[in-house]
Amino acid sequence: PDTFNFETFYLIIVRMSKKAKIEEPVEEVEEEVSVSEEIRAKIESIREELDEVNKEADAKILEVARSFEQKRLPLYKKRNEVFKSIEKFWQKTLKNHLLVRANMTDDDDEALGFCEEVLVEEIPGSKDGFMITFRFKNSPFFSNTELVKSINYSADGPTTYVIKGADIKWKKGYEPAKEEETKSTKGKKRAAAAEASTREYIFFDWLSTSEEEEDGERDRLGEIIHEEIWEDPLQYYLGEVDNEDEDEEGEDEGEFEEGEESGEGEESEQGEDD
C-alpha cells in the first residue's frame, strides 16, 4: 500500500483553509466629488496649451514621416518588381482580404487578373492623403494601362475628403451594364439588350467613383489597401492573415448590395407577369 504523506496532507488542508477565508469585497458607496470653477478654468487653460503643443508635435511627426516615405518608395518599387514574377499576384492578394472580396464580382475578379502592379503613395503636402495606382498589362476589358484612385483632404477642412476616381476606357462588350439593360425588356428593347454588355462591377465602380465626403467618413476600400494590404502584401497572397472578424462586416455589406439587386429582379419579374 502507498505510504501516507503527512506533509502533502498538511499543505492541502492549509490551502483549503485559505480559500475558505476569502471574502467578497464590500461594495462602497461612491462619494460625489466636484471642483470649483476656478480650478476648471485653470485646467481648461492648460488643456488648450497642451493642444497647441500636440499640434506642433503632429506637424513635426508628419514632416519626419514624409521624409522616410521618400526613402521607402524605392524599396516599394523594388518589391513590386519581385511581385511581377508571381502569376496574378495582385488579383489573389486583393481577393484574400475578405472585405475586398466582399466588394468584388466575378467580372471584377477576371479584370484584376490583368493587374501586374499596385503602388500606394502619400500625396505630397497632404496631412493624410494618398493615391493608389493600378497598372495593367494588355487587357480585353479596357484600354487603360494605369488607373489611379486618390483620397485627400479638402482645403475646406480636415473633415472633408476629396476622392478622385479613375477614368476607365472600357472596351466594347466589357463596359458595365446600364440599368435599363439589366431589366427584362420586350420586343425591340429585348433584342437590343441581348447585344449589350451584361458585365457587373463593384470594385471597378469604386475605383472609378469621384466624390466628396463631408462628414469625414473615410473611404473603406482605400483605407484597407493603404493601411493593411500595402504594408505586407505577401502575407495576404499566402493567406496568412486572419481577418474573419472583419468578414462579418463585409458579409453584411455584401448582403445589402445583393438585396438591392434582388429587389430590382423581383420588380422586373412582376413587370413581365403584368
Disulfide bonds with the S-S distance in Angstrom:
none
